[in-house]
């Protein structure tokens, strides 16, 4: 039921599944219309096969394939599952030594293990496989984006809220923030001091805060997008309107998130219960996909909200299979 619902809720899923190519993937334009498949679920599901980071249900003699190794006519809509997603912690284990070598650039993970320039997971004695290297590749490398033309996509980089929190910009830690479901690297920002940007600390989800400050959404275009923020049931539950405080000197508010389909929405300081036809006792930090299940049936036994009400809430992250 949920799979059918997701297809109905979030734009008709693209009719070009066989043409989905991670080389053209832009995390800042990801809408949640395609499922993110966790590495763990992928490895545990025998019928799942990854074709350069795009997951299909097909029979093959190995789990990871290049496009050249499979007939394109097998990559049909009915076999399409989603995009392979690795967390920042999972990426770190692929260091080119005891496993293949992977690196992440602008939210896309690439397999560099067959490149002569990445022997033993090291490039020019400066860059290590298993790391997020957007700034290093795009800004510091003389080859820049062209280096990626020689290697194959492997998946999409994602962060959980707990993983994001470690990148607080203090000490030797990089400074990452999340807004509108996208994780950004602001480590090189000149306005960053001791892990804080004018009082807004790195390592946090800051969509609500950014929306309160005119001009700050445009500022995101000046820092590097590096991945997507994902929630499971446990991490979503912490955004229950009681536990995670909004970063503000003037507002005594706690963040409220809800999940519908593949998308997590910020419903802080809104009448979201009424808009979803729920009672005033309904709690945030939960999955409310079921409120829209009637959309996939011919009849309905309860009042349900129009799916368009979700357009009034900001996206802050995504679910993961």
ABEGO torsion letter per residue (X at the ends): XAAAAAAAABEBBBAAAAABBAAABBAAABAGABBBBBAAAAAABAABBBBGGBBBBBBBABABBBAAABBAAABBAAABAEBBBBBAAAAAABAGAABBBBBBBGGBBBBAAABAAABGGBBGGABBBGBBAAAAAAAABAAEAAAAAABBBAEBBBBBAAAAAABAGBEABBBBBBBGGBBBBAAABAABBGGBBGGBBBGBBAAAAAAABBGAAAAAAABBBAEBBBBBAAAAAABAGAABBBBBAABBBBBBBBBBEABBBBABGBBAAAAAGBBAABBBGBBAAAAAAAAABABBABBBBBAAAAAABBBAEBBBX
